[in-house]
Amino acid sequence: MVVVTATAPAGPSFEEVRRLHAAAVHRLCVVALGHPAEAEHVAARVLATAAAAYPIDQPGPARLLPWLLGVACEVIGSAPPARRGRRAPGAVASGWGREVDDALVRAAGLEPRERLAAGLRCAAGLEYAEIGEILGLQAAAARAACAAGLGRIRDGGRPRR
Amino acid sequence: MTDPLDPDERWFAHLLASIPAPASLDSRSAATPAPAPAAPPAPRRRAIRVTPLVLAVIVAVVVGTVGAGVGLLLPRREAGTPAIVTAVVPGMPPARTEGAMAADPGRNRVLLFGGNGGGGLLGDTWSWDGHRWSHEVLSSGPPPRASATMAADADGVLLYGGAGPVGLLGDTWRWDGRAWTLEHPRIAPPPSAAALMAVDPGSKRALLVVPDAAPAAPVSTWGWDGHDWVRRVTAVAPPSCAVAMADDPAAARVLLVTGRSCPAALAGATWSWHDGGWSALHPAASPPAQERPALGAGHGRLVLFSGEPDPSHSCAARLTWTWDGTTWTSHQPPVSPPSAGAVATDPTDGRLILLTPMGETWRWTGSTWELGEAAAPPPQGTPPATPWVERTPSSCPPARTGATIVTDEARHQVLLFGGSSSVLGQVPPVLGDTWIWDGSGWAERRTSPSPPGRAYAVAAWDAVHGVVVLFGGQGLDDSGAPVDYDATWTWNGSAWKRQSPKGAPPGLRFASMAWDPDGRTVILVTGASAQAAQTWSWDGSSWKQLHPHTTPPVGALVTAPGAGGLVMVSAAGADGQASTWRWGGGDWHRVAVAGTPPLSGIAIAYEPQAHRVVLFSGDCPTGHCPNAGTWVFDGHGWTQVRPALSPPARVGAAMSADGARGLLLFGGTTFSTLLADTWEWS
C-alpha cells in the first residue's frame, strides 16, 4: 500500500465537472424541454458533448458552469423542434409534483429566450451578465427576459414572497 | 454570486431543486461521441463561444448517434477482477447521501462506499481509522451506486445491491482491506436499493433482508455462507417498510425497525432476529416511525438517530434513542448532528460514528454527540469554535417560516409572532400566535385582541415608548382573500394594542423595519418592489413619510449601535451589486465595505456583545452557493465565518438578539420540511 500526498490538479477532471454540475444541466433541460424523459436524454447528450470539448475549450474553474450551460443551450437549440418546450399542458405527469408540472407547462408556453433565461437563472444560479453572454444579450436584457419568463411561470402558483 | 435571486426566482429555483437528477447522468460515458464531419449549426452572437469541435459533436450527437442511452452505459469491468488499492490519500469524503458504511473490525477501520454526490452517483471507497478519513484510491471496484448495504463478516466487508446508473443492482462485492472482489453466488437475492444488512451474532455471517414492493409484504431474509446467499425461510418476517437494521451488541441478536411508510399498525415497530427466526418485540416505548433513521451500535448499545422532525415533540428536529437489549430510551443531547447519514461502529474505540450528507463526521459518546471531523477545516483567521448551538426546549412554537421576531429589550425577551405554515412559504396558511423566549424556553401568550394571522410582517423595538411595533404582513381579509396589511400594532410585554395613527404606510410586499438609535424613531422601508422603496418613520403615535435624497432598494434593516447605527443590507441595486447602507441625517449613505454576503432568504440580527451584525444565509436552491452560511459585519466589512456546526440550510428563519446570551434563530423552511428548531449564536 502506497501512501501519497494529495496534490491539486491543474483543473478539475470532466468527471468532477459532471459530478458538480450534471444536476444543473438536467434542471436547465427540464425547463427548456418540459418533458422529463426528453430532458434526461438531452442532458446526457449535453454532457457527452461537453466531455469531448472540455480538453480543448479548457474553460477554467471560474467559467466552468457558464461554459457548460453554453454548451447545453447549443445542444438544446439543435434539438428537433418537437423537443423544445412543446409540452402540451397536462399531457405528461412528471412525477415531481403538481406544482412542478404546472410551472413546466407554463414554461413551455414561453418564448425560447425567456425560457432559457429563466432556466439559466433558476436552475444554475447564473448571473445576468453570464446569461447575457450565453444568449447574446446585454445583462439588462437578460434580466428583463428572465423577469418576463418568471412572471408567466409564477402565475397561479407562486408563494406570496 | 453578486446577483442574488429575488423571491420569484428563489421560488422557481426551489421548485427546480426538488427535481431529482437522474442517476444516468452520473455515468462515465464509455462512448464519448466522436466529432462528425457534418456542417455546424449557424453561429450565434455570443461571448461564450463553443469550439467547432463542440458544434461538430453536437451535430453528431443530436443528428447522428441517436440510440438513446448510448452515452449512458457504464464501462464494464471484468467480473471477478480484484480492484487493488493504488494509494491511500488522507482527506475528507465529498458530501453525499445514501452512502454505504460498515465497520471493518479485521482491519480496525470503518469503510465507506459510494452514495449520491448531488451531481451524480459515486463509486469511491474511503476508510476511517478512528481519527481521520482516507481515500482508498483503486484501479477498479464496484460501479457507482447509492443505497447499497454493507456489513463485515469473517472474510471482510460485504456489499450488496443499490441503485446504479441503469437501475437496481443485485451484485455482491467483498472488500478484504486491499481490494474489492466481485462475488459469484449461485443464487442472488433480487436487486434492491432498500435492502438492509447486518452481522448475525449467532453465525457471525452477514444477514440480508430484501424488501418487497408492497410495504406490508414480508421481507425476504438471506444469509451469507461465505460463498453463496442462502434464503432463510421463517414463519414470520418484518414488513417491507423496514428502514434500519443492525446487530445488537447488548442482546447478541439483530434488531430491525420499521419506518413511516408502513401501514399505521406496522410503523415504528421493533423486530429481532435470533436463532434463525424473526420475532416482533413490544417494548414499553419506541421511537416514532422515521423515514430514514440511522441505526448502529456504540458503547455497547444500539443508537437510533433521525434528523427528521419528531411528530411527538415538535421542538426537536433531531432525535436520539438507545436500545439496551430490551427497552428504548429517548435522549436529549445538548448537541446533535444536523441530519442523519451513514453510521457504523468505530472498531478502534467502540463508538458509533455518523457521516452526515454534508461530510461531517460525528461520534456518539454515550450521552451526547460530538463533532469528530468537519468536511472543511475552518481557515485561519476565523473562529474555530462552534458558536451555533442548538437548543432543545421542552416546548416551542409550531414549525413555520416567515415569522416576525423582535427583541423586547425592556423585558429581555424575544417575541415571535405569526408566520406561514406552508412548507413553500405561501399565504395562506398563516399563523397568528404570539410566543415569548425568555432565554431558556418558549411560552405561548394568548391575548385578546391580537393581530390577525399573517406572515412576513415586520417589527422593531421602540426604545422611547418601551414597546414592540409590528406593521404590515400578508394575511387574509374577511372574505378569505389574500391581503397586504397596513395596520400598526404594539406589544407592551403582556398585550397587543392596535394603533390608530393618522395616515399609514401602504401595506406593500417588501418591507423591513428597525429602531434608529441616532434619530430615536422606528424606521420603516417598504415598497411594492425592492426597487421602489419608501422610507417612513414612527414616533410612537403617527407615521411620517421621509424623503431622502437617495433611496436604496428595500433590504434587511438592523439596529447596530456598534456597527454603524441603523444599517440596511440591500438586495441588488441598479448596478447589480448587493450593498450596505447606513441611515443618518435623514438620508441613506452607502457604506463602502469589503465582502458581499448572499442575500437570498437571509436572517439578520445585531449581536451587541460583539458589536457586530450576524447574517445567516441558508438558501441554496441551485446547489451553487459557496458563500451561503454565516457572515458577520463589524461596521467596516463583511466576513464569512465557517463554524464547525451550523443550522441546516433554510429560508425564512427568524433571528433576533437574545438578551445577554447572543442571538436566537428559529424555524424556517427547507422547501421540503418546515422547521421548528431553535439555535443560539454566541
Interface residues (C-beta under 8 A of the other chain):
Chain A: M1 V2 V3 V4 T5 A6 E15 R18 R19 L20 H21 A22 A23 A24 V25 H26 R27 V30 V31 E40 H41 A43 A44 R45 L47 A48 T49 A50 A51 A52 A53 I56 D57 R63 L65 P66 W67 G70 V71 E74 V75 G77 S78 A79 P80 S94 W96 G97 E99 V100 A103 A118 R121 C122 A123 A124 G125 E127 Y128 A129 E130 E133 I134 L135 G136 A139 C146 A147 L150 G151 I153 R154 R158 P159 R160 R161
Chain B: M1 T2 D3 L5 P7 D8 E9 W11 F12 A13 L15 L16 A17 S18 I19 P20 A21 P22 S24 L25 D26 S27 R28 S29 A31 T32 P33 A34 P35 P41 R44 R45 R46 A47 I48 R49 V50 T51 L53 V54 L55 V57 I58 V59 V61 V62 A68 G69 G71 L72 V85 T86 A87 V88 V89 P90 G91 P94 G117 G118 G119 G120 L122 R178 G402 S420 S422 L424 G425 Q426 V427 A455 Y456 Q474 P482 R509 G576 P621 T622 G623 H624 C625
